[in-house]
Amino acid sequence: MSGGQSGTFLYKNKVVILMGETSGSQSEYVIMSLRNGENVAVMGESSIGADGDAISLPLPGGNKIYFTSLGIYTKEGGQTQRVGLTPDIYIKKTVEGIKEGRDEYIEEAIKYILGEK
């Protein structure tokens, strides 16, 4: 522990957040928050861009439409809805890796943490 009697802990090593093309909604909020830390890298593919508060509007005949009612932006002011978040380090899964049962996201994250990338 660092920080003495206060009980605080300061983690100083690299942190990798894995994000894929199905990352959306709450996970996008979490990624936006955590990526602000020191030594944090987001790796993977762009997220889906489905963050924001969903509202339903009832229509005649028992139908409904859904839409978002909040604008969600990165700390730089960039749009996230319908665009998604961009990783710091892009990783694309390959057909070969999938056939071999490998997790290329984890493999690349380990290389990054160990300083091999």
PAKOL-551987 format. One record per residue: residue in one letter; y, x, z of N, C-alpha, C in turn; residue number from 1. Coordinates in steps of 0.02 Angstrom, whole numbers, plus 32768, in hexadecimal, padded with zeros to 4 digits. Layout:
REM PAKOL-551987
<pt residu="a" n_v="Y" n_u="X" n_w="Z" ca_v="Y" ca_u="X" ca_w="Z" c_v="Y" c_u="X" c_w="Z" num="NUM"/>
...
This chain:
REM PAKOL-551987
<pt residu="m" n_v="7FC5" n_u="802A" n_w="8000" ca_v="8000" ca_u="8000" ca_w="8000" c_v="803E" c_u="802B" c_w="8000" num="1"/>
<pt residu="s" n_v="806F" n_u="8013" n_w="7FDF" ca_v="80AF" ca_u="8035" ca_w="7FDE" c_v="80E1" c_u="8006" c_w="8000" num="2"/>
<pt residu="g" n_v="8111" n_u="8021" n_w="8022" ca_v="8144" ca_u="7FF7" ca_w="8041" c_v="813E" c_u="7FF4" c_w="808C" num="3"/>
<pt residu="g" n_v="8110" n_u="8019" n_w="80A9" ca_v="810C" ca_u="801D" ca_w="80F2" c_v="80F7" c_u="7FDC" c_w="8113" num="4"/>
<pt residu="q" n_v="811A" n_u="7FCB" n_w="8148" ca_v="8109" ca_u="7F91" ca_w="8172" c_v="8115" c_u="7F4E" c_w="8150" num="5"/>
<pt residu="s" n_v="813B" n_u="7F4D" n_w="811B" ca_v="814E" ca_u="7F0D" ca_w="80FD" c_v="8113" c_u="7EE9" c_w="80DC" num="6"/>
<pt residu="g" n_v="80DD" n_u="7F0E" n_w="80CD" ca_v="80A3" ca_u="7EEE" ca_w="80AD" c_v="80AB" c_u="7EE5" c_w="8063" num="7"/>
<pt residu="t" n_v="80DE" n_u="7F03" n_w="8045" ca_v="80E6" ca_u="7EFD" ca_w="7FFD" c_v="80BA" c_u="7F2F" c_w="7FD9" num="8"/>
<pt residu="f" n_v="80A9" n_u="7F1F" n_w="7F9D" ca_v="807E" ca_u="7F4A" ca_w="7F74" c_v="80A0" c_u="7F54" c_w="7F31" num="9"/>
<pt residu="l" n_v="80A6" n_u="7F92" n_w="7F1C" ca_v="80C5" ca_u="7FA2" ca_w="7EDC" c_v="8091" c_u="7FC3" c_w="7EB0" num="10"/>
<pt residu="y" n_v="807C" n_u="7FA0" n_w="7E7C" ca_v="804B" ca_u="7FB9" ca_w="7E4C" c_v="8071" c_u="7FDE" c_w="7E16" num="11"/>
<pt residu="k" n_v="8062" n_u="801E" n_w="7E0D" ca_v="8089" ca_u="8048" ca_w="7DDE" c_v="8063" c_u="8059" c_w="7D9E" num="12"/>
<pt residu="n" n_v="8025" n_u="8044" n_w="7D97" ca_v="7FFD" ca_u="8055" ca_w="7D5C" c_v="800B" c_u="8023" c_w="7D23" num="13"/>
<pt residu="k" n_v="7FEE" n_u="8032" n_w="7CE9" ca_v="7FF7" ca_u="8006" ca_w="7CAF" c_v="7FD6" c_u="7FC2" c_w="7CBB" num="14"/>
<pt residu="v" n_v="7FF5" n_u="7F8F" n_w="7CA1" ca_v="7FDA" ca_u="7F4B" ca_w="7CA3" c_v="7FD6" c_u="7F31" c_w="7C5B" num="15"/>
<pt residu="v" n_v="7F9E" n_u="7F14" n_w="7C49" ca_v="7F96" ca_u="7EF8" ca_w="7C06" c_v="7F8A" c_u="7EAD" c_w="7C0D" num="16"/>
<pt residu="i" n_v="7FB0" n_u="7E87" n_w="7BE8" ca_v="7FA7" ca_u="7E3E" ca_w="7BE4" c_v="7F8A" c_u="7E30" c_w="7B9E" num="17"/>
<pt residu="l" n_v="7F50" n_u="7E10" n_w="7B9D" ca_v="7F31" ca_u="7E00" ca_w="7B5D" c_v="7F46" c_u="7DBA" c_w="7B47" num="18"/>
<pt residu="m" n_v="7F59" n_u="7DB4" n_w="7B09" ca_v="7F72" ca_u="7D74" ca_w="7AEE" c_v="7F52" c_u="7D6A" c_w="7AAA" num="19"/>
<pt residu="g" n_v="7F3B" n_u="7D2D" n_w="7A9D" ca_v="7F1C" ca_u="7D1E" ca_w="7A5D" c_v="7F3E" c_u="7CE4" c_w="7A3A" num="20"/>
<pt residu="e" n_v="7F26" n_u="7CD4" n_w="7A00" ca_v="7F44" ca_u="7C9E" ca_w="79D8" c_v="7F3B" c_u="7C59" c_w="79F6" num="21"/>
<pt residu="t" n_v="7F11" n_u="7C53" n_w="7A29" ca_v="7F0A" ca_u="7C12" ca_w="7A4C" c_v="7F30" c_u="7C11" c_w="7A8E" num="22"/>
<pt residu="s" n_v="7F52" n_u="7C48" n_w="7A9F" ca_v="7F7B" ca_u="7C48" ca_w="7ADC" c_v="7FB6" c_u="7C19" c_w="7AD2" num="23"/>
<pt residu="g" n_v="7FBD" n_u="7BE9" n_w="7AFE" ca_v="7FF3" ca_u="7BBA" ca_w="7AF7" c_v="8005" c_u="7B9A" c_w="7B39" num="24"/>
<pt residu="s" n_v="803D" n_u="7B78" n_w="7B39" ca_v="8054" ca_u="7B50" ca_w="7B72" c_v="805D" c_u="7B7B" c_w="7BB1" num="25"/>
<pt residu="q" n_v="8037" n_u="7B6B" n_w="7BE5" ca_v="8040" ca_u="7B8E" ca_w="7C25" c_v="8035" c_u="7BD9" c_w="7C1E" num="26"/>
<pt residu="s" n_v="8004" n_u="7BED" n_w="7BF6" ca_v="7FF8" ca_u="7C35" ca_w="7BEF" c_v="8034" c_u="7C58" c_w="7BCF" num="27"/>
<pt residu="e" n_v="8057" n_u="7C37" n_w="7BA3" ca_v="8093" ca_u="7C55" ca_w="7B85" c_v="80CA" c_u="7C5F" c_w="7BBA" num="28"/>
<pt residu="y" n_v="80D2" n_u="7C2E" n_w="7BE7" ca_v="8102" ca_u="7C37" ca_w="7C1E" c_v="80EF" c_u="7C73" c_w="7C49" num="29"/>
<pt residu="v" n_v="80AF" n_u="7C78" n_w="7C59" ca_v="8097" ca_u="7CAF" ca_w="7C84" c_v="80A2" c_u="7CF2" c_w="7C61" num="30"/>
<pt residu="i" n_v="8091" n_u="7CF6" n_w="7C21" ca_v="809B" ca_u="7D34" ca_w="7BFB" c_v="80E5" c_u="7D47" c_w="7BFA" num="31"/>
<pt residu="m" n_v="8111" n_u="7D17" n_w="7BED" ca_v="8159" ca_u="7D26" ca_w="7BEC" c_v="8171" c_u="7D41" c_w="7C2F" num="32"/>
<pt residu="s" n_v="8156" n_u="7D26" n_w="7C64" ca_v="816A" ca_u="7D3D" ca_w="7CA7" c_v="814E" c_u="7D82" c_w="7CB7" num="33"/>
<pt residu="l" n_v="810E" n_u="7D8C" n_w="7CAC" ca_v="80EE" ca_u="7DCB" ca_w="7CBF" c_v="8103" c_u="7E06" c_w="7C93" num="34"/>
<pt residu="r" n_v="8114" n_u="7DF9" n_w="7C55" ca_v="8125" ca_u="7E30" ca_w="7C28" c_v="8167" c_u="7E51" c_w="7C3C" num="35"/>
<pt residu="n" n_v="818C" n_u="7E33" n_w="7C6A" ca_v="81CB" ca_u="7E51" ca_w="7C82" c_v="81C0" c_u="7E89" c_w="7CB4" num="36"/>
<pt residu="g" n_v="8182" n_u="7E91" n_w="7CCC" ca_v="8174" ca_u="7EC5" ca_w="7CFC" c_v="8175" c_u="7F0B" c_w="7CDD" num="37"/>
<pt residu="e" n_v="8172" n_u="7F3D" n_w="7D08" ca_v="8170" ca_u="7F82" ca_w="7CF0" c_v="812A" c_u="7F93" c_w="7CD9" num="38"/>
<pt residu="n" n_v="8125" n_u="7FBD" n_w="7CA7" ca_v="80E5" ca_u="7FD4" ca_w="7C8D" c_v="80B7" c_u="7F9C" c_w="7C75" num="39"/>
<pt residu="v" n_v="80D4" n_u="7F66" n_w="7C5B" ca_v="80AD" ca_u="7F2D" ca_w="7C43" c_v="80AF" c_u="7F2B" c_w="7BF7" num="40"/>
<pt residu="a" n_v="8075" n_u="7F24" n_w="7BD8" ca_v="8070" ca_u="7F1D" ca_w="7B90" c_v="8047" c_u="7EDE" c_w="7B81" num="41"/>
<pt residu="v" n_v="8060" n_u="7EB7" n_w="7B51" ca_v="803B" ca_u="7E7C" ca_w="7B3A" c_v="8017" c_u="7E91" c_w="7AFA" num="42"/>
<pt residu="m" n_v="7FD6" n_u="7E87" n_w="7AF9" ca_v="7FAD" ca_u="7E9C" ca_w="7AC0" c_v="7F86" c_u="7E60" c_w="7AA5" num="43"/>
<pt residu="g" n_v="7F7B" n_u="7E60" n_w="7A63" ca_v="7F53" ca_u="7E2C" ca_w="7A44" c_v="7F77" c_u="7E10" c_w="7A07" num="44"/>
<pt residu="e" n_v="7F73" n_u="7DCF" n_w="7A00" ca_v="7F92" ca_u="7DAC" ca_w="79C8" c_v="7FCA" c_u="7D7F" c_w="79E1" num="45"/>
<pt residu="s" n_v="7FF4" n_u="7D67" n_w="79B4" ca_v="802A" ca_u="7D39" ca_w="79C7" c_v="800D" c_u="7CFA" c_w="79E6" num="46"/>
<pt residu="s" n_v="8031" n_u="7CDE" n_w="7A16" ca_v="801B" ca_u="7CA0" ca_w="7A36" c_v="802A" c_u="7C65" c_w="7A09" num="47"/>
<pt residu="i" n_v="8015" n_u="7C2A" n_w="7A1F" ca_v="8018" ca_u="7BEF" ca_w="79F4" c_v="805F" c_u="7BCF" c_w="79F1" num="48"/>
<pt residu="g" n_v="8088" n_u="7BDB" n_w="7A24" ca_v="80CC" ca_u="7BBF" ca_w="7A23" c_v="80CE" c_u="7B76" c_w="7A37" num="49"/>
<pt residu="a" n_v="80A5" n_u="7B63" n_w="7A68" ca_v="80A1" ca_u="7B1D" ca_w="7A7D" c_v="80B8" c_u="7B15" c_w="7AC5" num="50"/>
<pt residu="d" n_v="80ED" n_u="7B38" n_w="7AD7" ca_v="8107" ca_u="7B31" ca_w="7B1B" c_v="813E" c_u="7AFD" c_w="7B1C" num="51"/>
<pt residu="g" n_v="814D" n_u="7AE5" n_w="7B56" ca_v="8181" ca_u="7AB2" ca_w="7B5D" c_v="8164" c_u="7A73" c_w="7B7A" num="52"/>
<pt residu="d" n_v="818F" n_u="7A49" n_w="7B93" ca_v="817C" ca_u="7A0B" ca_w="7BB4" c_v="816B" c_u="79D6" c_w="7B80" num="53"/>
<pt residu="a" n_v="812E" n_u="79BD" n_w="7B80" ca_v="8119" ca_u="798A" ca_w="7B4F" c_v="8129" c_u="7944" c_w="7B6A" num="54"/>
<pt residu="i" n_v="8149" n_u="791D" n_w="7B40" ca_v="815C" ca_u="78D8" ca_w="7B50" c_v="8139" c_u="78AA" c_w="7B1F" num="55"/>
<pt residu="s" n_v="811F" n_u="7872" n_w="7B38" ca_v="8101" ca_u="7842" ca_w="7B0B" c_v="812F" c_u="7806" c_w="7B04" num="56"/>
<pt residu="l" n_v="8131" n_u="77EB" n_w="7AC9" ca_v="815A" ca_u="77B1" ca_w="7ABB" c_v="812C" c_u="777A" c_w="7AA0" num="57"/>
<pt residu="p" n_v="8125" n_u="7744" n_w="7AC6" ca_v="80F9" ca_u="770E" ca_w="7AAF" c_v="8118" c_u="76EA" c_w="7A72" num="58"/>
<pt residu="l" n_v="80EE" n_u="76D9" n_w="7A43" ca_v="8103" ca_u="76B6" ca_w="7A07" c_v="80DE" c_u="7674" c_w="7A02" num="59"/>
<pt residu="p" n_v="80F6" n_u="7647" n_w="79DA" ca_v="80D3" ca_u="7608" ca_w="79D1" c_v="808B" c_u="7613" c_w="79B9" num="60"/>
<pt residu="g" n_v="805F" n_u="75E6" n_w="79CB" ca_v="801A" ca_u="75E9" ca_w="79B6" c_v="7FF0" c_u="7619" c_w="79E0" num="61"/>
<pt residu="g" n_v="800A" n_u="762D" n_w="7A19" ca_v="7FE5" ca_u="765A" ca_w="7A45" c_v="7FE6" c_u="76A3" c_w="7A30" num="62"/>
<pt residu="n" n_v="800F" n_u="76B4" n_w="7A00" ca_v="8015" ca_u="76F9" ca_w="79E9" c_v="8046" c_u="7720" c_w="7A14" num="63"/>
<pt residu="k" n_v="8041" n_u="7761" n_w="7A13" ca_v="8070" ca_u="778D" ca_w="7A37" c_v="8081" c_u="77C8" c_w="7A0B" num="64"/>
<pt residu="i" n_v="80BC" n_u="77E2" n_w="7A15" ca_v="80CD" ca_u="7823" ca_w="79F9" c_v="80DF" c_u="7851" c_w="7A32" num="65"/>
<pt residu="y" n_v="80D2" n_u="7891" n_w="7A29" ca_v="80E1" ca_u="78C4" ca_w="7A5B" c_v="8113" c_u="78F5" c_w="7A3E" num="66"/>
<pt residu="f" n_v="8141" n_u="790A" n_w="7A68" ca_v="8171" ca_u="793E" ca_w="7A54" c_v="8186" c_u="7965" c_w="7A92" num="67"/>
<pt residu="t" n_v="81A1" n_u="79A0" n_w="7A86" ca_v="81B8" ca_u="79C9" ca_w="7ABE" c_v="8201" c_u="79BB" c_w="7ACB" num="68"/>
<pt residu="s" n_v="8213" n_u="79BE" n_w="7B0A" ca_v="8257" ca_u="79AC" ca_w="7B1C" c_v="827F" c_u="79E7" c_w="7B38" num="69"/>
<pt residu="l" n_v="8261" n_u="7A22" n_w="7B39" ca_v="8284" ca_u="7A5D" ca_w="7B53" c_v="8284" c_u="7A94" c_w="7B1E" num="70"/>
<pt residu="g" n_v="82B9" n_u="7ABA" n_w="7B1C" ca_v="82BA" ca_u="7AF6" ca_w="7AF3" c_v="82A2" c_u="7B30" c_w="7B1D" num="71"/>
<pt residu="i" n_v="8271" n_u="7B55" n_w="7B05" ca_v="8257" ca_u="7B8F" ca_w="7B29" c_v="8269" c_u="7BCD" c_w="7B00" num="72"/>
<pt residu="y" n_v="8288" n_u="7BFD" n_w="7B22" ca_v="82A0" ca_u="7C39" ca_w="7B00" c_v="828B" c_u="7C78" c_w="7B25" num="73"/>
<pt residu="t" n_v="8284" n_u="7CAF" n_w="7B00" ca_v="8276" ca_u="7CEF" ca_w="7B1F" c_v="82B4" c_u="7D07" c_w="7B44" num="74"/>
<pt residu="k" n_v="82AE" n_u="7D3C" n_w="7B6C" ca_v="82E9" ca_u="7D55" ca_w="7B90" c_v="831E" c_u="7D70" c_w="7B61" num="75"/>
<pt residu="e" n_v="830A" n_u="7D81" n_w="7B23" ca_v="833B" ca_u="7D97" ca_w="7AF1" c_v="835B" c_u="7D5C" c_w="7ACC" num="76"/>
<pt residu="g" n_v="8345" n_u="7D1F" n_w="7ADB" ca_v="8360" ca_u="7CE4" ca_w="7ABB" c_v="8339" c_u="7CCC" c_w="7A7F" num="77"/>
<pt residu="g" n_v="8300" n_u="7CEA" n_w="7A71" ca_v="82D8" ca_u="7CD6" ca_w="7A37" c_v="82B0" c_u="7C97" c_w="7A44" num="78"/>
<pt residu="q" n_v="82A5" n_u="7C71" n_w="7A10" ca_v="827F" ca_u="7C33" ca_w="7A14" c_v="8235" c_u="7C42" c_w="7A1F" num="79"/>
<pt residu="t" n_v="8213" n_u="7C18" n_w="7A46" ca_v="81CB" ca_u="7C20" ca_w="7A50" c_v="81A5" c_u="7BE4" c_w="7A34" num="80"/>
<pt residu="q" n_v="81C2" n_u="7BA9" n_w="7A38" ca_v="819F" ca_u="7B6D" ca_w="7A20" c_v="8195" c_u="7B71" c_w="79D5" num="81"/>
<pt residu="r" n_v="8158" n_u="7B62" n_w="79BF" ca_v="8143" ca_u="7B63" ca_w="7979" c_v="8141" c_u="7BA9" c_w="795C" num="82"/>
<pt residu="v" n_v="815A" n_u="7BDB" n_w="7981" ca_v="815B" ca_u="7C20" ca_w="796A" c_v="8127" c_u="7C4A" c_w="7990" num="83"/>
<pt residu="g" n_v="8124" n_u="7C3F" n_w="79D1" ca_v="80F7" ca_u="7C65" ca_w="79FB" c_v="8116" c_u="7CA6" c_w="7A14" num="84"/>
<pt residu="l" n_v="80F2" n_u="7CC7" n_w="7A40" ca_v="8106" ca_u="7D07" ca_w="7A5B" c_v="80E6" c_u="7D3E" c_w="7A31" num="85"/>
<pt residu="t" n_v="8108" n_u="7D75" n_w="7A2A" ca_v="80EE" ca_u="7DAE" ca_w="7A05" c_v="80D5" c_u="7DE2" c_w="7A35" num="86"/>
<pt residu="p" n_v="8099" n_u="7DFD" n_w="7A29" ca_v="8080" ca_u="7E32" ca_w="7A55" c_v="80A7" c_u="7E73" c_w="7A4B" num="87"/>
<pt residu="d" n_v="80A6" n_u="7E9D" n_w="7A7E" ca_v="80C4" ca_u="7EE0" ca_w="7A77" c_v="8097" c_u="7F0B" c_w="7A4B" num="88"/>
<pt residu="i" n_v="8056" n_u="7F02" n_w="7A52" ca_v="8025" ca_u="7F28" ca_w="7A2B" c_v="7FF7" c_u="7EF5" c_w="7A0A" num="89"/>
<pt residu="y" n_v="7FF9" n_u="7EF2" n_w="79C7" ca_v="7FD3" ca_u="7EC0" ca_w="79A2" c_v="7F8A" c_u="7ED7" c_w="799B" num="90"/>
<pt residu="i" n_v="7F5B" n_u="7EAA" n_w="79AB" ca_v="7F14" ca_u="7EB7" ca_w="79A2" c_v="7EF7" c_u="7E7A" c_w="797F" num="91"/>
<pt residu="k" n_v="7ED2" n_u="7E86" n_w="794B" ca_v="7EB1" ca_u="7E51" ca_w="7927" c_v="7E66" c_u="7E5A" c_w="792E" num="92"/>
<pt residu="k" n_v="7E44" n_u="7E26" n_w="7944" ca_v="7DFB" ca_u="7E2A" ca_w="7947" c_v="7DE0" c_u="7E2F" c_w="7900" num="93"/>
<pt residu="t" n_v="7DA8" n_u="7E54" n_w="78F9" ca_v="7D8A" ca_u="7E5D" ca_w="78B7" c_v="7D48" c_u="7E38" c_w="78B3" num="94"/>
<pt residu="v" n_v="7D32" n_u="7E29" n_w="7877" ca_v="7CF2" ca_u="7E09" ca_w="786C" c_v="7CBA" c_u="7E36" c_w="7886" num="95"/>
<pt residu="e" n_v="7CC1" n_u="7E78" n_w="787A" ca_v="7C8F" ca_u="7EA7" ca_w="7891" c_v="7C89" c_u="7EA6" c_w="78DD" num="96"/>
<pt residu="g" n_v="7CC2" n_u="7EA7" n_w="78FF" ca_v="7CC1" ca_u="7EA6" ca_w="7948" c_v="7CA1" c_u="7E67" c_w="7964" num="97"/>
<pt residu="i" n_v="7CB1" n_u="7E2E" n_w="7944" ca_v="7C94" ca_u="7DEE" ca_w="795A" c_v="7C48" c_u="7DEF" c_w="794F" num="98"/>
<pt residu="k" n_v="7C32" n_u="7E07" n_w="7915" ca_v="7BEA" ca_u="7E0B" ca_w="7907" c_v="7BC6" c_u="7E37" c_w="7939" num="99"/>
<pt residu="e" n_v="7BE7" n_u="7E6D" n_w="794E" ca_v="7BC9" ca_u="7E9C" ca_w="797D" c_v="7BCF" c_u="7E85" c_w="79C6" num="100"/>
<pt residu="g" n_v="7BF1" n_u="7E4D" n_w="79D1" ca_v="7BFA" ca_u="7E33" ca_w="7A15" c_v="7C2C" c_u="7E5C" c_w="7A3E" num="101"/>
<pt residu="r" n_v="7C58" n_u="7E80" n_w="7A1D" ca_v="7C89" ca_u="7EA9" ca_w="7A40" c_v="7CC8" c_u="7E81" c_w="7A4E" num="102"/>
<pt residu="d" n_v="7CEB" n_u="7E92" n_w="7A83" ca_v="7D2C" ca_u="7E75" ca_w="7A92" c_v="7D61" c_u="7EAA" c_w="7A83" num="103"/>
<pt residu="e" n_v="7D7C" n_u="7EA6" n_w="7A47" ca_v="7DAB" ca_u="7ED8" ca_w="7A2F" c_v="7DED" c_u="7ED8" c_w="7A57" num="104"/>
<pt residu="y" n_v="7DFF" n_u="7E9F" n_w="7A73" ca_v="7E3A" ca_u="7E9D" ca_w="7A9E" c_v="7E2F" c_u="7ECA" c_w="7ADB" num="105"/>
<pt residu="i" n_v="7DF6" n_u="7EC1" n_w="7AFC" ca_v="7DE7" ca_u="7EE9" ca_w="7B38" c_v="7DE0" c_u="7F32" c_w="7B26" num="106"/>
<pt residu="e" n_v="7DBE" n_u="7F41" n_w="7AEF" ca_v="7DB6" ca_u="7F87" ca_w="7ADA" c_v="7DFA" c_u="7FA9" c_w="7AD1" num="107"/>
<pt residu="e" n_v="7E28" n_u="7F88" n_w="7AAF" ca_v="7E6A" ca_u="7FA5" ca_w="7AA2" c_v="7E93" c_u="7FAA" c_w="7AE2" num="108"/>
<pt residu="a" n_v="7E8C" n_u="7F78" n_w="7B0E" ca_v="7EB1" ca_u="7F7A" ca_w="7B4E" c_v="7E99" c_u="7FB6" c_w="7B78" num="109"/>
<pt residu="i" n_v="7E59" n_u="7FC2" n_w="7B79" ca_v="7E3E" ca_u="7FFB" ca_w="7B9F" c_v="7E59" c_u="803D" c_w="7B82" num="110"/>
<pt residu="k" n_v="7E58" n_u="8043" n_w="7B40" ca_v="7E73" ca_u="807F" ca_w="7B20" c_v="7EBD" c_u="808A" c_w="7B33" num="111"/>
<pt residu="y" n_v="7EE2" n_u="8053" n_w="7B32" ca_v="7F2A" ca_u="8057" ca_w="7B43" c_v="7F33" c_u="806E" c_w="7B8C" num="112"/>
<pt residu="i" n_v="7F0F" n_u="804F" n_w="7BB9" ca_v="7F15" ca_u="8060" ca_w="7C01" c_v="7F01" c_u="80A9" c_w="7C0D" num="113"/>
<pt residu="l" n_v="7ECE" n_u="80C0" n_w="7BEA" ca_v="7EB6" ca_u="8105" ca_w="7BF3" c_v="7EE1" c_u="8138" c_w="7BCD" num="114"/>
<pt residu="g" n_v="7F13" n_u="8120" n_w="7BA8" ca_v="7F3F" ca_u="814C" ca_w="7B83" c_v="7F24" c_u="8164" c_w="7B41" num="115"/>
<pt residu="e" n_v="7EF1" n_u="8143" n_w="7B28" ca_v="7ED1" ca_u="8156" ca_w="7AE9" c_v="7EF2" c_u="8135" c_w="7AAD" num="116"/>
<pt residu="k" n_v="7F23" n_u="810B" n_w="7ABA" ca_v="7F44" ca_u="80E6" ca_w="7A84" c_v="7F8E" c_u="80EA" c_w="7A8E" num="117"/>
